[in-house]
Amino acid sequence: MKKLGKYSFGTGDRFSHQGEAQLAGLLKAQRELGVTITPVWNKSNREHNFIHSEPTDTRREADAAVKALNYAGPYFVDADHINLNTVDRYIKPCDFFTLDVADYIRKPATPAEIKAFVVRQQRFVGTLKIPGIDEPFEVTSAWLARFAEKFLFAVSEAEKIYRHIASQKGAGNFITEVSMDEVDEPQKPLDMLFILKALADLKVPVQTIAPKFTGRFNKGVDYQGDVGQFGKEFEEDMRVIDYAIAHFGLPAELKLSVHSGSDKFSIYPVIGGLLRKHDKGVHVKTAGTTWLEEVIGLSISGEEGLSLARAIYAGAYGRKDELCGPYATVIDIREEQLPTPDAVNQWRGEDFASALRHIPDHPKYNPSVRQLVHVGFKVAAEMGKVYTDALEKNRQVIASCVTENIFDRHLRRMFG
């Protein structure tokens, strides 16, 4: 069976030009922090559709980066947030599949399926103690029925997607991640335990699971919420995973996955501390942070690149409602903080970069500008070769931004 490794990092890349720079950041962590991190190049179906790219483009990017940097370790290409309707074009080029079943939570399983689930779990009825979690859980048949009504259909959908992939790639030839993070309500430790039990019953060899944590994981900006409560949930979920591995027969490699994980600076030290405390692994998935570094790199590359960055902002500003719509639940843009395109046209390159670059205590940093540009990649995609030619022309300065961002602002905070 393919194994992901203890630490892994999802490096989304909208335009498939920064693979080498992303991998360079991970290799720098190995040299300077002594931590080995498996690269996973991820791109969602929505992003492919917006940009008119294909999963084979992501595979080519990953393979080329690995060859260019003489990287000899494992690496993966992630079919990110797919379902049964979208998975087929990913099956050949990908070897990591994020089975996104969040939309199926609360869809009803049949009464017979719910009854059968409750019967199968009767040995857990009563007081259940998970080592490492102070408070025991009281499990009743009624609670199990409510759990099944909420989650069983979603777990069954994950199993269908997994079987479909395995029928073509062969069991053991890919990494399986199950994602339930894009919902409003966090899953509690007992929910997580029985989600894993249901997956084990269906023989889905999940290696990473992405729950919904407390707080807001907005795109491209820091975590918003109670950091202490996040740490408590993260640690309890780690303990639940230990129990599930020991008692349910799930892979020993099973670990937590943090989605929308880029730029969550305030929780990285918490995650890193818990990983060291319990000697556990994690998968962190990022995407738009690299696209933002491309725009930052263009803005400081010279007048031509700055003009292109300004045009991207102007396009996003004029189409704000359209571009923000698909991301409405994971962005928080304050319109009064958005400068007009005319005002931005007066900015120098470093002014633009400072507004966009995620350095929260910088006096010119503007989180609303950052989030608007984050969702504005469709504007750059519509520029076609004008944009991608600019990436090639300014490859060195952009690569420096990408590598610095991944290593200094992400990996160093978590593992340093």
TIGUVEX-245807 format. One record per residue (C-alpha): x, y, z; residue in one letter; residue number from 1. Coordinates in nm, 3 decimals. Example, Ala and Ser with C-alpha at 12.3 -4.5 7.8 and 13.67 -1.06 7.14 Angstrom:
<recs>
{{1.230,-0.450,0.780},"A",1} {{1.367,-0.106,0.714},"S",2} 
</recs>
This chain:
<recs>
{{0.000,0.000,0.000},"M",1} {{0.123,0.349,-0.085},"K",2} {{0.207,0.546,0.228},"K",3} {{0.194,0.922,0.266},"L",4} {{0.459,0.969,0.532},"G",5} {{0.445,1.130,0.873},"K",6} {{0.436,1.491,0.756},"Y",7} {{0.289,1.600,0.425},"S",8} {{0.211,1.938,0.274},"F",9} {{-0.037,2.018,-0.001},"G",10} {{0.105,2.271,-0.244},"T",11} {{-0.176,2.394,-0.465},"G",12} {{-0.068,2.587,-0.772},"D",13} {{-0.341,2.751,-0.979},"R",14} {{-0.134,2.793,-1.297},"F",15} {{0.110,2.501,-1.263},"S",16} {{0.422,2.718,-1.286},"H",17} {{0.562,2.710,-0.930},"Q",18} {{0.624,2.341,-0.865},"G",19} {{1.000,2.379,-0.836},"E",20} {{0.973,2.680,-0.604},"A",21} {{0.722,2.496,-0.383},"Q",22} {{0.937,2.185,-0.362},"L",23} {{1.239,2.404,-0.284},"A",24} {{1.056,2.533,0.024},"G",25} {{0.994,2.180,0.150},"L",26} {{1.353,2.077,0.087},"L",27} {{1.474,2.385,0.272},"K",28} {{1.273,2.266,0.573},"A",29} {{1.456,1.935,0.554},"Q",30} {{1.795,2.105,0.545},"R",31} {{1.736,2.376,0.804},"E",32} {{1.471,2.228,1.036},"L",33} {{1.557,1.860,1.004},"G",34} {{1.201,1.764,0.910},"V",35} {{1.109,1.550,0.608},"T",36} {{0.783,1.657,0.446},"I",37} {{0.614,1.473,0.160},"T",38} {{0.499,1.710,-0.118},"P",39} {{0.145,1.671,-0.248},"V",40} {{0.045,1.883,-0.547},"W",41} {{-0.329,1.947,-0.516},"N",42} {{-0.583,2.123,-0.735},"K",43} {{-0.960,2.116,-0.705},"S",44} {{-1.212,2.047,-0.976},"N",45} {{-1.346,2.401,-0.941},"R",46} {{-1.000,2.548,-1.002},"E",47} {{-0.941,2.328,-1.306},"H",48} {{-1.273,2.440,-1.451},"N",49} {{-1.206,2.811,-1.389},"F",50} {{-0.858,2.795,-1.541},"I",51} {{-0.941,2.540,-1.815},"H",52} {{-0.660,2.311,-1.704},"S",53} {{-0.652,1.935,-1.662},"E",54} {{-0.521,1.706,-1.386},"P",55} {{-0.254,1.590,-1.631},"T",56} {{-0.111,1.944,-1.615},"D",57} {{-0.065,1.908,-1.239},"T",58} {{0.101,1.570,-1.287},"R",59} {{0.343,1.716,-1.544},"R",60} {{0.427,2.002,-1.309},"E",61} {{0.498,1.768,-1.018},"A",62} {{0.710,1.529,-1.225},"D",63} {{0.908,1.816,-1.377},"A",64} {{0.979,1.974,-1.036},"A",65} {{1.096,1.644,-0.891},"V",66} {{1.328,1.586,-1.186},"K",67} {{1.466,1.940,-1.187},"A",68} {{1.558,1.932,-0.817},"L",69} {{1.674,1.567,-0.816},"N",70} {{1.421,1.486,-0.546},"Y",71} {{1.424,1.115,-0.464},"A",72} {{1.151,1.093,-0.200},"G",73} {{0.782,1.010,-0.234},"P",74} {{0.542,1.266,-0.378},"Y",75} {{0.178,1.268,-0.481},"F",76} {{-0.076,1.442,-0.703},"V",77} {{-0.406,1.503,-0.527},"D",78} {{-0.750,1.493,-0.692},"A",79} {{-0.870,1.756,-0.451},"D",80} {{-1.232,1.773,-0.333},"H",81} {{-1.375,1.529,-0.586},"I",82} {{-1.695,1.329,-0.581},"N",83} {{-1.843,1.050,-0.789},"L",84} {{-1.950,1.296,-1.059},"N",85} {{-1.608,1.456,-1.105},"T",86} {{-1.350,1.187,-1.026},"V",87} {{-1.302,1.016,-1.362},"D",88} {{-1.061,1.262,-1.526},"R",89} {{-0.835,1.238,-1.220},"Y",90} {{-0.802,0.863,-1.199},"I",91} {{-0.506,0.817,-1.434},"K",92} {{-0.281,1.114,-1.337},"P",93} {{-0.351,1.119,-0.962},"C",94} {{-0.244,0.893,-0.677},"D",95} {{-0.405,1.085,-0.389},"F",96} {{-0.781,1.134,-0.375},"F",97} {{-0.966,1.373,-0.144},"T",98} {{-1.315,1.226,-0.117},"L",99} {{-1.529,1.531,-0.040},"D",100} {{-1.854,1.418,0.118},"V",101} {{-1.943,1.733,0.314},"A",102} {{-2.245,1.798,0.091},"D",103} {{-2.388,1.458,0.186},"Y",104} {{-2.389,1.520,0.561},"I",105} {{-2.747,1.520,0.694},"R",106} {{-2.877,1.345,0.383},"K",107} {{-3.078,1.050,0.513},"P",108} {{-2.970,0.690,0.497},"A",109} {{-3.253,0.438,0.479},"T",110} {{-3.420,0.327,0.804},"P",111} {{-3.284,-0.024,0.745},"A",112} {{-2.928,0.106,0.706},"E",113} {{-2.960,0.314,1.022},"I",114} {{-3.097,0.020,1.219},"K",115} {{-2.822,-0.211,1.096},"A",116} {{-2.555,0.046,1.192},"F",117} {{-2.695,0.081,1.543},"V",118} {{-2.701,-0.298,1.586},"V",119} {{-2.337,-0.328,1.470},"R",120} {{-2.221,-0.071,1.726},"Q",121} {{-2.397,-0.213,2.032},"Q",122} {{-2.068,-0.309,2.198},"R",123} {{-1.996,0.064,2.241},"F",124} {{-2.321,0.139,2.423},"V",125} {{-2.249,0.260,2.776},"G",126} {{-1.952,0.457,2.907},"T",127} {{-1.671,0.485,2.651},"L",128} {{-1.327,0.602,2.763},"K",129} {{-1.075,0.719,2.505},"I",130} {{-0.720,0.720,2.644},"P",131} {{-0.592,1.077,2.664},"G",132} {{-0.938,1.239,2.675},"I",133} {{-1.035,1.330,3.030},"D",134} {{-1.412,1.308,3.007},"E",135} {{-1.568,0.971,2.918},"P",136} {{-1.843,0.954,2.657},"F",137} {{-2.189,0.816,2.717},"E",138} {{-2.306,0.623,2.411},"V",139} {{-2.669,0.519,2.374},"T",140} {{-2.860,0.349,2.095},"S",141} {{-3.055,0.671,2.049},"A",142} {{-2.730,0.868,2.005},"W",143} {{-2.604,0.613,1.751},"L",144} {{-2.928,0.647,1.554},"A",145} {{-2.894,1.028,1.548},"R",146} {{-2.532,0.995,1.439},"F",147} {{-2.632,0.759,1.156},"A",148} {{-2.907,0.993,1.042},"E",149} {{-2.651,1.273,1.011},"K",150} {{-2.335,1.100,0.883},"F",151} {{-2.404,0.749,0.750},"L",152} {{-2.510,0.856,0.402},"F",153} {{-2.194,1.068,0.366},"A",154} {{-1.970,0.780,0.476},"V",155} {{-2.146,0.548,0.231},"S",156} {{-2.081,0.801,-0.046},"E",157} {{-1.710,0.803,0.044},"A",158} {{-1.709,0.424,0.012},"E",159} {{-1.872,0.444,-0.334},"K",160} {{-1.608,0.690,-0.457},"I",161} {{-1.329,0.479,-0.309},"Y",162} {{-1.459,0.159,-0.476},"R",163} {{-1.489,0.337,-0.810},"H",164} {{-1.126,0.454,-0.793},"I",165} {{-0.998,0.119,-0.666},"A",166} {{-1.175,-0.067,-0.947},"S",167} {{-0.956,0.120,-1.196},"Q",168} {{-0.630,0.188,-1.010},"K",169} {{-0.625,-0.114,-0.782},"G",170} {{-0.650,-0.109,-0.404},"A",171} {{-0.333,0.013,-0.235},"G",172} {{-0.216,0.217,-0.532},"N",173} {{-0.337,0.554,-0.404},"F",174} {{-0.384,0.758,-0.087},"I",175} {{-0.739,0.801,0.041},"T",176} {{-0.839,1.117,0.225},"E",177} {{-1.194,1.182,0.347},"V",178} {{-1.298,1.545,0.375},"S",179} {{-1.587,1.678,0.584},"M",180} {{-1.455,2.025,0.654},"D",181} {{-1.673,2.248,0.435},"E",182} {{-1.972,2.253,0.671},"V",183} {{-2.091,2.499,0.934},"D",184} {{-2.078,2.278,1.243},"E",185} {{-1.756,2.119,1.376},"P",186} {{-1.754,1.744,1.426},"Q",187} {{-1.709,1.645,1.789},"K",188} {{-1.463,1.375,1.901},"P",189} {{-1.738,1.115,1.935},"L",190} {{-1.861,1.203,1.585},"D",191} {{-1.509,1.156,1.454},"M",192} {{-1.476,0.820,1.628},"L",193} {{-1.787,0.676,1.467},"F",194} {{-1.713,0.832,1.127},"I",195} {{-1.388,0.635,1.140},"L",196} {{-1.572,0.325,1.264},"K",197} {{-1.819,0.349,0.976},"A",198} {{-1.533,0.388,0.726},"L",199} {{-1.358,0.087,0.878},"A",200} {{-1.678,-0.119,0.857},"D",201} {{-1.690,-0.039,0.485},"L",202} {{-1.319,-0.119,0.451},"K",203} {{-1.216,0.225,0.328},"V",204} {{-0.841,0.249,0.407},"P",205} {{-0.842,0.616,0.493},"V",206} {{-0.496,0.764,0.562},"Q",207} {{-0.599,1.123,0.628},"T",208} {{-0.923,1.275,0.747},"I",209} {{-1.015,1.643,0.728},"A",210} {{-1.278,1.737,0.987},"P",211} {{-1.438,2.073,1.040},"K",212} {{-1.263,2.242,1.331},"F",213} {{-1.401,2.524,1.542},"T",214} {{-1.334,2.877,1.416},"G",215} {{-1.310,3.022,1.066},"R",216} {{-1.057,2.902,0.810},"F",217} {{-1.093,3.189,0.564},"N",218} {{-0.897,3.179,0.241},"K",219} {{-0.550,3.329,0.251},"G",220} {{-0.568,3.488,0.596},"V",221} {{-0.507,3.386,0.956},"D",222} {{-0.729,3.160,1.163},"Y",223} {{-1.018,3.340,1.331},"Q",224} {{-1.143,3.184,1.651},"G",225} {{-1.047,3.048,1.990},"D",226} {{-0.694,2.912,1.949},"V",227} {{-0.716,2.726,2.281},"G",228} {{-1.037,2.552,2.178},"Q",229} {{-0.884,2.461,1.843},"F",230} {{-0.588,2.304,2.022},"G",231} {{-0.820,2.106,2.248},"K",232} {{-1.018,1.973,1.950},"E",233} {{-0.702,1.892,1.754},"F",234} {{-0.552,1.698,2.045},"E",235} {{-0.874,1.509,2.115},"E",236} {{-0.905,1.416,1.748},"D",237} {{-0.549,1.283,1.758},"M",238} {{-0.648,1.063,2.053},"R",239} {{-0.957,0.943,1.868},"V",240} {{-0.740,0.847,1.570},"I",241} {{-0.507,0.649,1.799},"D",242} {{-0.810,0.460,1.932},"Y",243} {{-0.946,0.399,1.581},"A",244} {{-0.615,0.259,1.459},"I",245} {{-0.588,0.029,1.760},"A",246} {{-0.946,-0.097,1.760},"H",247} {{-1.090,-0.061,1.409},"F",248} {{-0.809,-0.193,1.189},"G",249} {{-0.752,0.134,1.006},"L",250} {{-0.406,0.209,0.857},"P",251} {{-0.136,0.294,1.110},"A",252} {{-0.055,0.599,0.893},"E",253} {{-0.396,0.760,0.956},"L",254} {{-0.360,1.126,1.056},"K",255} {{-0.543,1.457,1.065},"L",256} {{-0.561,1.685,0.763},"S",257} {{-0.602,2.062,0.795},"V",258} {{-0.781,2.211,0.494},"H",259} {{-0.766,2.576,0.392},"S",260} {{-0.444,2.542,0.587},"G",261} {{-0.240,2.818,0.431},"S",262} {{-0.167,3.132,0.629},"D",263} {{-0.317,3.006,0.957},"K",264} {{-0.020,3.146,1.147},"F",265} {{-0.176,3.161,1.493},"S",266} {{-0.249,2.786,1.507},"I",267} {{0.075,2.657,1.350},"Y",268} {{0.268,2.666,1.681},"P",269} {{-0.024,2.485,1.847},"V",270} {{-0.025,2.214,1.581},"I",271} {{0.353,2.182,1.590},"G",272} {{0.360,2.156,1.968},"G",273} {{0.098,1.880,1.969},"L",274} {{0.277,1.689,1.694},"L",275} {{0.596,1.692,1.898},"R",276} {{0.414,1.615,2.224},"K",277} {{0.248,1.302,2.084},"H",278} {{0.498,1.216,1.807},"D",279} {{0.225,1.232,1.542},"K",280} {{0.199,1.339,1.181},"G",281} {{-0.025,1.581,0.993},"V",282} {{-0.127,1.679,0.642},"H",283} {{-0.171,2.051,0.573},"V",284} {{-0.340,2.154,0.250},"K",285} {{-0.271,2.492,0.088},"T",286} {{-0.368,2.636,-0.247},"A",287} {{-0.423,3.006,-0.308},"G",288} {{-0.125,3.128,-0.110},"T",289} {{0.106,3.042,-0.402},"T",290} {{-0.113,3.228,-0.651},"W",291} {{-0.095,3.534,-0.428},"L",292} {{0.285,3.511,-0.425},"E",293} {{0.279,3.515,-0.805},"E",294} {{0.093,3.846,-0.801},"V",295} {{0.326,3.981,-0.533},"I",296} {{0.626,3.877,-0.741},"G",297} {{0.484,4.048,-1.049},"L",298} {{0.420,4.368,-0.856},"S",299} {{0.787,4.401,-0.754},"I",300} {{0.935,4.275,-1.083},"S",301} {{0.918,4.607,-1.266},"G",302} {{0.668,4.839,-1.429},"E",303} {{0.531,4.580,-1.672},"E",304} {{0.462,4.326,-1.399},"G",305} {{0.317,4.594,-1.171},"L",306} {{0.077,4.701,-1.446},"S",307} {{-0.042,4.343,-1.481},"L",308} {{-0.091,4.312,-1.105},"A",309} {{-0.292,4.634,-1.106},"R",310} {{-0.506,4.502,-1.393},"A",311} {{-0.578,4.182,-1.198},"I",312} {{-0.689,4.386,-0.898},"Y",313} {{-0.906,4.613,-1.113},"A",314} {{-1.071,4.312,-1.278},"G",315} {{-1.139,4.149,-0.942},"A",316} {{-1.271,4.476,-0.796},"Y",317} {{-1.517,4.518,-1.081},"G",318} {{-1.641,4.158,-1.055},"R",319} {{-1.633,4.122,-0.679},"K",320} {{-1.979,3.972,-0.635},"D",321} {{-1.925,3.715,-0.911},"E",322} {{-1.582,3.608,-0.790},"L",323} {{-1.666,3.602,-0.420},"C",324} {{-1.988,3.406,-0.464},"G",325} {{-1.836,3.054,-0.471},"P",326} {{-1.623,3.139,-0.166},"Y",327} {{-1.880,3.334,0.036},"A",328} {{-1.853,3.109,0.342},"T",329} {{-1.471,3.127,0.360},"V",330} {{-1.393,3.494,0.299},"I",331} {{-1.466,3.808,0.497},"D",332} {{-1.403,4.116,0.284},"I",333} {{-1.481,4.461,0.418},"R",334} {{-1.574,4.683,0.126},"E",335} {{-1.466,4.998,0.307},"E",336} {{-1.112,4.855,0.317},"Q",337} {{-1.093,4.804,-0.059},"L",338} {{-0.915,5.086,-0.243},"P",339} {{-1.046,5.182,-0.585},"T",340} {{-0.849,5.070,-0.892},"P",341} {{-0.759,5.436,-0.950},"D",342} {{-0.602,5.449,-0.605},"A",343} {{-0.413,5.124,-0.664},"V",344} {{-0.281,5.263,-0.992},"N",345} {{-0.091,5.518,-0.785},"Q",346} {{0.083,5.249,-0.580},"W",347} {{0.447,5.164,-0.634},"R",348} {{0.543,4.798,-0.658},"G",349} {{0.636,4.768,-0.293},"E",350} {{0.310,4.937,-0.189},"D",351} {{0.114,4.674,-0.380},"F",352} {{0.326,4.389,-0.242},"A",353} {{0.294,4.517,0.115},"S",354} {{-0.085,4.535,0.092},"A",355} {{-0.099,4.179,-0.040},"L",356} {{0.184,4.001,0.142},"R",357} {{0.066,3.823,0.459},"H",358} {{0.266,4.004,0.723},"I",359} {{-0.013,4.094,0.967},"P",360} {{0.177,4.358,1.164},"D",361} {{0.293,4.546,0.853},"H",362} {{0.124,4.888,0.848},"P",363} {{0.023,4.853,0.481},"K",364} {{-0.109,4.496,0.499},"Y",365} {{-0.474,4.482,0.384},"N",366} {{-0.656,4.152,0.445},"P",367} {{-0.954,4.257,0.233},"S",368} {{-0.729,4.327,-0.067},"V",369} {{-0.558,3.993,-0.008},"R",370} {{-0.883,3.799,0.002},"Q",371} {{-1.021,3.974,-0.307},"L",372} {{-0.711,3.893,-0.510},"V",373} {{-0.717,3.541,-0.365},"H",374} {{-1.054,3.472,-0.531},"V",375} {{-0.963,3.674,-0.840},"G",376} {{-0.745,3.413,-1.011},"F",377} {{-1.016,3.375,-1.275},"K",378} {{-0.924,3.724,-1.398},"V",379} {{-0.565,3.611,-1.456},"A",380} {{-0.686,3.289,-1.619},"A",381} {{-0.884,3.493,-1.872},"E",382} {{-0.565,3.681,-1.963},"M",383} {{-0.427,3.354,-2.100},"G",384} {{-0.072,3.379,-2.232},"K",385} {{-0.038,3.739,-2.124},"V",386} {{-0.038,3.615,-1.766},"Y",387} {{0.156,3.290,-1.808},"T",388} {{0.419,3.461,-2.025},"D",389} {{0.467,3.713,-1.744},"A",390} {{0.519,3.425,-1.502},"L",391} {{0.792,3.287,-1.725},"E",392} {{0.954,3.625,-1.781},"K",393} {{0.970,3.694,-1.407},"N",394} {{1.030,3.337,-1.300},"R",395} {{1.320,3.405,-1.064},"Q",396} {{1.164,3.682,-0.855},"V",397} {{0.832,3.496,-0.828},"I",398} {{1.004,3.171,-0.732},"A",399} {{1.186,3.351,-0.453},"S",400} {{0.854,3.480,-0.318},"C",401} {{0.692,3.135,-0.336},"V",402} {{0.977,2.954,-0.161},"T",403} {{1.007,3.219,0.110},"E",404} {{0.633,3.207,0.176},"N",405} {{0.618,2.829,0.213},"I",406} {{0.929,2.798,0.425},"F",407} {{0.942,3.114,0.639},"D",408} {{0.574,3.188,0.690},"R",409} {{0.440,2.831,0.699},"H",410} {{0.684,2.549,0.772},"L",411} {{0.913,2.741,1.006},"R",412} {{0.615,2.846,1.218},"R",413} {{0.494,2.487,1.248},"M",414} {{0.819,2.292,1.271},"F",415} {{1.079,2.549,1.371},"G",416} 
</recs>
